[in-house]
Amino acid sequence: MGEIRRYGSSRRWADIVVHRGVAHWVEVAEDMSLDARGQIAQVLAQIDATLRTVKSDRTRLLQVLVYIADGDDGPILDGLWDAWVPAGHAPVRAMVQVGLGKACKIEMVVTAAVPEN
């Protein structure tokens, strides 16, 4: 059935779950005082860091679900996203406007292929 690895696990959630060569995790900006551009850039950098943790990279992204507090920030997301995603390696992506709390501008749910060893 395959081993399930959990990183940063607590009673309520795990930071990363890996099963059958696929990693799943959520990123929100560490610094909620930043504006939308700053939070989006920070989340993309945090995704890079998590990809390194699971020995993967941007070319192995499978899906990113984007939850955005203000749909008007979509063009900012798109500009940063287009510069960040390697050409020819775009994952499936959806963007949904939701209430994220006072200061949170963006949350991304990520799945990526990883080595199975």
C-alpha positions in Angstrom: 0.0 0.0 0.0 3.0 2.3 0.5 4.4 4.1 3.4 2.9 7.5 4.5 5.5 10.0 5.7 4.4 13.0 7.8 6.7 16.0 8.4 6.0 18.5 11.2 3.0 16.5 12.5 0.8 17.8 15.3 -2.5 16.6 16.7 -4.4 18.8 14.2 -2.4 18.6 11.0 0.9 17.7 9.4 3.1 20.3 7.6 3.7 17.8 4.7 2.3 14.4 3.9 4.0 12.2 1.3 2.5 9.0 -0.1 3.3 7.0 -3.2 5.6 9.6 -4.6 3.3 12.6 -4.1 3.7 15.3 -1.4 0.8 17.4 -0.2 1.1 20.6 1.9 -0.3 24.1 2.5 1.6 27.4 2.5 0.5 30.7 4.0 2.8 33.7 4.3 5.0 33.7 7.5 4.7 37.5 7.6 1.1 38.5 7.6 2.1 42.2 7.8 3.1 42.2 4.1 0.7 43.4 1.3 -0.7 40.9 -1.2 2.4 41.1 -3.5 4.7 40.5 -0.5 2.6 37.6 0.8 2.3 36.0 -2.6 6.1 36.3 -3.2 6.8 34.9 0.3 4.4 31.9 -0.3 6.1 31.1 -3.6 9.5 31.2 -1.9 8.2 28.9 0.9 6.9 26.4 -1.7 10.5 26.4 -3.1 11.8 25.6 0.4 9.3 22.8 0.9 10.1 21.4 -2.5 13.8 21.2 -1.4 12.8 19.5 1.8 11.0 16.7 -0.1 13.8 16.6 -2.7 11.7 17.9 -5.5 11.5 21.1 -7.6 9.1 23.4 -9.5 9.1 21.1 -12.6 7.4 18.4 -10.5 4.5 20.4 -9.3 1.2 18.6 -10.0 -1.5 20.9 -8.7 -1.8 24.2 -6.8 -5.1 25.4 -5.3 -4.9 29.1 -4.6 -7.2 30.7 -2.0 -7.1 34.5 -2.3 -8.7 36.9 0.0 -9.3 39.6 -2.7 -10.0 38.6 -6.3 -8.6 42.0 -7.4 -5.1 40.7 -6.4 -5.4 38.0 -9.1 -3.3 40.0 -11.6 -0.5 40.3 -9.0 -0.7 36.6 -8.4 -0.6 35.9 -12.2 2.5 38.2 -12.7 4.5 36.6 -10.0 3.3 33.1 -10.8 4.2 33.4 -14.5 7.7 34.4 -13.6 8.0 31.6 -11.0 6.6 28.6 -12.9 9.2 27.0 -15.3 8.0 27.2 -18.9 6.4 23.9 -20.0 5.9 22.7 -16.4 2.8 24.5 -15.2 0.7 22.5 -12.8 -3.0 22.3 -12.7 -4.1 25.5 -10.9 -7.3 26.9 -9.6 -7.9 30.3 -7.8 -10.8 30.8 -5.5 -11.7 34.0 -3.6 -12.4 33.2 0.1 -12.3 34.8 3.5 -8.9 34.0 5.0 -8.9 36.0 8.2 -7.9 39.6 8.9 -4.3 39.8 7.6 -4.0 36.6 5.4 -4.0 37.5 1.7 -3.2 34.1 0.1 -3.1 30.4 0.9 -1.9 27.7 -1.5 -2.5 24.0 -1.3 0.3 22.2 -3.2 0.8 18.7 -4.6 4.1 17.7 -6.1 5.8 14.5 -7.4 8.7 13.4 -5.2 11.2 10.5 -5.2 9.6 7.4 -3.6 12.7 6.3 -1.7 
